Amino acid sequence: MLISKYVEDSTFEKISELEKKYDIVLCHDYKDFLMKYNGGETPKTNLSRGKVKTDIRRFYGFTEENQYSDLRFVLDGGLGEELISKFRLPIATNSFGDYFVIRVSEEKNGEISFIYHDNPQNEIIIAPNFKEFVSICKSEKIGHIRSIEERKKCLIEAGKGDKITQIKIDNWQKEIDKYAGMHQEEVIID
């Protein structure tokens, strides 16, 4: 699996604070992942296991860059509190807002499940541990990022030049800026 990690200082202290605050125990593999990568963006990453066939948009970490990527923000809102009360920690999300969670209790510690954001009672076990979970996540390297001119040309050639708006152009630019400077690296769990 490829990831563009979040850069943040004092990750070890933040992990310790999280474990203490919620009285949970993170498995070694997941702690190691947080220490090395601190979560991160995972474009073009997919998972197919049993009934679950989905993308993985990002792994949560400790970051000030984007609150929706910050594990503390996720725990304070939405399903975070409900999940942590059941000893499940949200660790990643797909593009639909569904969660990948890790068990943080002594029983089955480290087991990974998938939970739909609109049906949290329907929990589907994905992997017995974090290392196996990472091994079934498949990524492609980000390739050529089309310029605004290339995108305009494609729409015009498809007869949809009228769909080109300033809002669309601004969003294209945001996407280009995000992915042009992104560095992906292989996740290695020892």
Number of C-alpha atoms within 10 A of each C-alpha: 20 23 24 21 23 23 16 14 12 9 19 14 10 14 19 14 12 16 14 11 9 13 12 19 19 20 19 15 15 19 18 16 18 21 17 16 21 26 26 24 21 27 20 16 20 18 18 13 14 9 9 13 9 17 20 24 21 22 26 25 29 24 21 12 11 10 14 14 24 20 22 17 16 19 16 11 10 11 15 18 16 15 18 20 10 11 21 23 27 25 19 24 24 18 11 12 14 19 24 23 24 30 26 23 19 12 9 13 20 26 22 26 22 21 21 17 15 10 9 14 9 12 15 16 18 23 19 16 19 22 20 14 18 16 14 15 18 16 19 13 15 14 8 8 12 13 12 16 9 11 14 17 14 13 14 14 10 9 10 12 13 8 11 13 10 9 9 12 15 12 13 16 13 12 13 15 12 10 15 14 8 14 13 19 14 10 17 14 15 8
